[in-house]
Amino acid sequence: MMQDVSLRGISKSFGNLSIIRNLDLDIKDGEFVVLVGPSGCGKSTLLRMIAGLEPISGGDLMIGGQRANELPPQKRNIAMVFQSYALFPHMTARENISFGPRIRGEKAAATARKVEKAAAILNLHSYLDRYPRELSGGQRQRVAMGRAIVRDPSVFLFDEPLSNLDAQLRVQMRTEIKALHQRLKSTVIYVTHDQIEAMTMADRIVVMSEGKILQVGTPLDLYDRPANKFVAGFLGSPSMSFISGQIITDAAGNHFRTHDGEGIRLGDHIAVAGEAEAGIRPENFVITEAGQGVTLTVEVVETTGPETHVYGRIAGEPVRVVFRERVRLQSGDRISVAATPNHIHLFDKSSGLPI
């Protein structure tokens, strides 16, 4: 049975140290929600409170409409998959997966059917009689997921499950976890610091910083309409570049002018003049004729095959530019670049809020 999860005024403190403060969040039945944020922002602590592994200092945790603050972990009908896999090394994969049903006293035949079903979903049949030391990282993670599946939980919790895997295997495993969610139609709360995982897997993303939620929304909502400079800079890989300057309104229209005196044309809807920061995503820069944009001084060029990544400076500030074609550049080159008005994000210099 699937259930929704609601957090109302949730707080967590260790002595006088406040980790999470008065946090509200609603997660719908069957939704895949990803919590992201820098290290120490409180996302893993929040997950552990939902799981019952960490006591809640204040507020209410509701699971399926029932207050769960004092419920022990085994009573919450939640399964958690850890970063470290947390497998028993002296047990085979089959024994690890069946451990939960066995200690709950379920009949052997019913347990075996659950293990077979999980193995079929995760393509584990060939590995059921192997020990964890005989499995790859990806296979161990599948076993950990199988152990969660046989519990038939209402909510799956994932705590950075892919961070120990190499890059190629991470891509494969995130596809498998998303496919698992689509097959089981389960509620998933997933913690990661990897923006690509968040963007590709989530129905909604929750961006956290210093124990607070800064923005909640679909991946494209957050990417296209960030609520503040922090969210804009955190989501996206490579990350957004920021340039300090001023919004100028004159007879020719609205412009963003850098401290070097060069400018980029803005949309007509901008009506606030003054100090600001312009945020431009690397893929939104385009090469222009001299005098029609701002000067990018090239420092490092990386060619990936289909793309050219350029690290450099605009008005003395570091930027990263991604051209979707092969561009012949080298260190020391100076080129003029700009962005279309709808791809320029403007933020107030002091508050970081969008203009």
WOGI-V810696 format. One record per residue. BURIAL is + if it has 16 or more other C-alpha atoms within 10 Angstrom, else -. D_FIRST is the distance of its C-alpha to the first C-alpha in Angstrom with 1 decimal. Layout:
burial->BURIAL d_first->D_FIRST
burial->BURIAL d_first->D_FIRST
//
This chain:
burial->- d_first->0.0
burial->+ d_first->3.8
burial->+ d_first->6.6
burial->+ d_first->10.4
burial->+ d_first->13.0
burial->+ d_first->16.5
burial->+ d_first->19.7
burial->- d_first->22.6
burial->- d_first->26.0
burial->+ d_first->24.8
burial->+ d_first->27.8
burial->+ d_first->28.7
burial->- d_first->32.2
burial->- d_first->34.0
burial->- d_first->37.1
burial->- d_first->38.8
burial->- d_first->37.1
burial->- d_first->34.4
burial->+ d_first->31.8
burial->+ d_first->29.3
burial->+ d_first->30.6
burial->- d_first->28.9
burial->+ d_first->26.1
burial->+ d_first->23.8
burial->- d_first->20.9
burial->- d_first->17.9
burial->+ d_first->15.2
burial->+ d_first->13.3
burial->+ d_first->9.7
burial->+ d_first->10.0
burial->+ d_first->13.5
burial->+ d_first->15.6
burial->+ d_first->17.9
burial->+ d_first->20.9
burial->+ d_first->23.0
burial->+ d_first->26.7
burial->+ d_first->29.9
burial->- d_first->32.9
burial->- d_first->33.0
burial->- d_first->32.8
burial->+ d_first->31.1
burial->+ d_first->28.3
burial->+ d_first->25.4
burial->+ d_first->24.7
burial->+ d_first->25.3
burial->+ d_first->22.8
burial->+ d_first->20.1
burial->+ d_first->21.2
burial->+ d_first->21.0
burial->+ d_first->17.3
burial->+ d_first->16.8
burial->+ d_first->19.0
burial->- d_first->21.9
burial->- d_first->24.2
burial->+ d_first->24.9
burial->+ d_first->24.7
burial->+ d_first->28.3
burial->+ d_first->27.5
burial->+ d_first->25.1
burial->+ d_first->21.6
burial->+ d_first->18.2
burial->+ d_first->15.4
burial->+ d_first->11.7
burial->+ d_first->9.7
burial->- d_first->13.1
burial->- d_first->14.0
burial->- d_first->17.0
burial->+ d_first->16.4
burial->+ d_first->20.0
burial->- d_first->21.0
burial->- d_first->17.8
burial->- d_first->18.7
burial->+ d_first->16.8
burial->- d_first->15.4
burial->- d_first->13.8
burial->+ d_first->12.0
burial->+ d_first->9.2
burial->+ d_first->10.9
burial->+ d_first->12.9
burial->+ d_first->16.3
burial->+ d_first->18.8
burial->+ d_first->22.3
burial->+ d_first->25.5
burial->+ d_first->27.3
burial->+ d_first->24.8
burial->- d_first->25.2
burial->+ d_first->25.7
burial->- d_first->27.8
burial->- d_first->31.1
burial->- d_first->32.2
burial->- d_first->29.2
burial->+ d_first->28.7
burial->+ d_first->25.8
burial->+ d_first->24.4
burial->+ d_first->24.9
burial->+ d_first->23.3
burial->+ d_first->20.1
burial->+ d_first->20.0
burial->+ d_first->21.0
burial->+ d_first->17.8
burial->+ d_first->17.0
burial->- d_first->20.8
burial->- d_first->21.2
burial->- d_first->18.4
burial->- d_first->20.5
burial->- d_first->18.5
burial->- d_first->20.8
burial->- d_first->22.6
burial->- d_first->21.9
burial->- d_first->18.1
burial->+ d_first->18.4
burial->+ d_first->20.8
burial->- d_first->18.5
burial->+ d_first->15.8
burial->+ d_first->18.7
burial->+ d_first->20.2
burial->+ d_first->17.1
burial->+ d_first->16.9
burial->+ d_first->20.6
burial->- d_first->20.7
burial->+ d_first->18.3
burial->+ d_first->20.5
burial->- d_first->23.8
burial->+ d_first->24.5
burial->+ d_first->26.1
burial->- d_first->29.6
burial->+ d_first->28.8
burial->+ d_first->26.9
burial->- d_first->30.1
burial->- d_first->31.4
burial->+ d_first->31.5
burial->+ d_first->30.3
burial->- d_first->34.0
burial->- d_first->34.3
burial->- d_first->31.6
burial->- d_first->31.9
burial->+ d_first->30.1
burial->+ d_first->27.8
burial->+ d_first->27.1
burial->+ d_first->26.4
burial->+ d_first->23.8
burial->+ d_first->22.1
burial->+ d_first->22.2
burial->+ d_first->20.6
burial->+ d_first->17.8
burial->+ d_first->17.5
burial->+ d_first->17.3
burial->+ d_first->14.3
burial->+ d_first->12.5
burial->+ d_first->13.2
burial->+ d_first->11.3
burial->+ d_first->7.9
burial->+ d_first->7.3
burial->+ d_first->5.4
burial->+ d_first->9.0
burial->+ d_first->11.9
burial->+ d_first->15.4
burial->+ d_first->18.5
burial->+ d_first->21.9
burial->+ d_first->24.6
burial->+ d_first->23.6
burial->+ d_first->26.4
burial->- d_first->29.3
burial->- d_first->30.9
burial->+ d_first->31.1
burial->- d_first->34.1
burial->- d_first->34.1
burial->- d_first->33.7
burial->- d_first->30.8
burial->+ d_first->29.0
burial->- d_first->29.2
burial->- d_first->27.8
burial->+ d_first->24.9
burial->+ d_first->23.8
burial->- d_first->23.8
burial->- d_first->21.7
burial->+ d_first->19.1
burial->- d_first->18.9
burial->- d_first->18.7
burial->+ d_first->15.8
burial->+ d_first->13.9
burial->- d_first->15.0
burial->- d_first->14.0
burial->- d_first->10.5
burial->+ d_first->9.9
burial->+ d_first->8.5
burial->+ d_first->9.8
burial->+ d_first->13.1
burial->+ d_first->15.9
burial->+ d_first->19.0
burial->+ d_first->22.4
burial->+ d_first->25.6
burial->+ d_first->29.2
burial->+ d_first->29.7
burial->+ d_first->30.0
burial->- d_first->29.8
burial->+ d_first->26.4
burial->+ d_first->25.3
burial->+ d_first->27.0
burial->- d_first->25.8
burial->+ d_first->22.1
burial->+ d_first->21.0
burial->+ d_first->19.8
burial->+ d_first->21.3
burial->+ d_first->23.6
burial->+ d_first->24.3
burial->+ d_first->27.9
burial->+ d_first->28.8
burial->+ d_first->32.3
burial->+ d_first->33.6
burial->+ d_first->30.5
burial->+ d_first->30.1
burial->+ d_first->28.2
burial->+ d_first->30.9
burial->+ d_first->28.9
burial->+ d_first->25.5
burial->+ d_first->25.3
burial->- d_first->24.9
burial->+ d_first->26.9
burial->- d_first->29.7
burial->- d_first->29.9
burial->+ d_first->30.5
burial->+ d_first->32.8
burial->- d_first->34.9
burial->- d_first->34.8
burial->+ d_first->34.6
burial->+ d_first->34.8
burial->+ d_first->37.4
burial->+ d_first->39.5
burial->+ d_first->37.2
burial->+ d_first->34.2
burial->+ d_first->36.7
burial->+ d_first->38.1
burial->+ d_first->34.9
burial->+ d_first->33.0
burial->+ d_first->34.8
burial->- d_first->36.3
burial->+ d_first->39.3
burial->+ d_first->39.1
burial->+ d_first->40.9
burial->+ d_first->44.6
burial->+ d_first->46.2
burial->+ d_first->49.8
burial->+ d_first->51.6
burial->+ d_first->54.1
burial->+ d_first->54.8
burial->+ d_first->53.9
burial->+ d_first->57.2
burial->+ d_first->58.0
burial->- d_first->61.3
burial->- d_first->63.0
burial->- d_first->61.2
burial->- d_first->57.7
burial->+ d_first->55.1
burial->+ d_first->55.2
burial->+ d_first->53.6
burial->+ d_first->56.6
burial->+ d_first->56.3
burial->- d_first->58.7
burial->- d_first->60.8
burial->- d_first->61.5
burial->+ d_first->59.6
burial->+ d_first->57.2
burial->+ d_first->54.2
burial->+ d_first->54.0
burial->+ d_first->51.2
burial->- d_first->49.8
burial->- d_first->51.7
burial->- d_first->48.8
burial->+ d_first->49.6
burial->- d_first->51.7
burial->- d_first->51.7
burial->- d_first->54.5
burial->- d_first->54.7
burial->+ d_first->53.3
burial->+ d_first->50.0
burial->+ d_first->48.1
burial->+ d_first->47.2
burial->+ d_first->44.1
burial->+ d_first->44.2
burial->+ d_first->41.7
burial->+ d_first->43.5
burial->+ d_first->42.9
burial->+ d_first->44.3
burial->+ d_first->47.8
burial->+ d_first->50.5
burial->+ d_first->54.1
burial->- d_first->56.7
burial->- d_first->60.4
burial->- d_first->62.2
burial->- d_first->62.3
burial->- d_first->59.3
burial->+ d_first->56.7
burial->+ d_first->56.6
burial->+ d_first->58.0
burial->+ d_first->55.7
burial->+ d_first->57.6
burial->+ d_first->56.1
burial->+ d_first->55.6
burial->- d_first->53.4
burial->+ d_first->52.3
burial->- d_first->49.5
burial->- d_first->49.3
burial->- d_first->46.0
burial->- d_first->47.2
burial->- d_first->45.6
burial->- d_first->45.9
burial->+ d_first->48.4
burial->+ d_first->47.3
burial->+ d_first->50.0
burial->+ d_first->50.2
burial->+ d_first->52.9
burial->+ d_first->54.0
burial->+ d_first->54.5
burial->+ d_first->56.8
burial->- d_first->56.5
burial->- d_first->52.7
burial->- d_first->50.5
burial->+ d_first->48.5
burial->+ d_first->46.7
burial->+ d_first->47.1
burial->+ d_first->45.5
burial->+ d_first->47.5
burial->- d_first->45.8
burial->- d_first->49.0
burial->- d_first->51.6
burial->- d_first->53.9
burial->- d_first->57.0
burial->+ d_first->57.2
burial->- d_first->58.4
burial->- d_first->58.7
burial->- d_first->61.1
burial->- d_first->60.6
burial->+ d_first->60.3
burial->+ d_first->58.5
burial->+ d_first->57.6
burial->+ d_first->53.9
burial->+ d_first->52.1
burial->+ d_first->48.8
burial->- d_first->48.2
burial->+ d_first->47.7
burial->- d_first->44.1
burial->+ d_first->43.3
burial->+ d_first->45.0
burial->+ d_first->42.9
burial->+ d_first->45.1
burial->+ d_first->44.3
burial->+ d_first->46.3
burial->+ d_first->48.3
burial->- d_first->47.6
burial->- d_first->44.1
burial->+ d_first->42.4
burial->- d_first->41.0
burial->+ d_first->41.4
burial->+ d_first->44.5
//
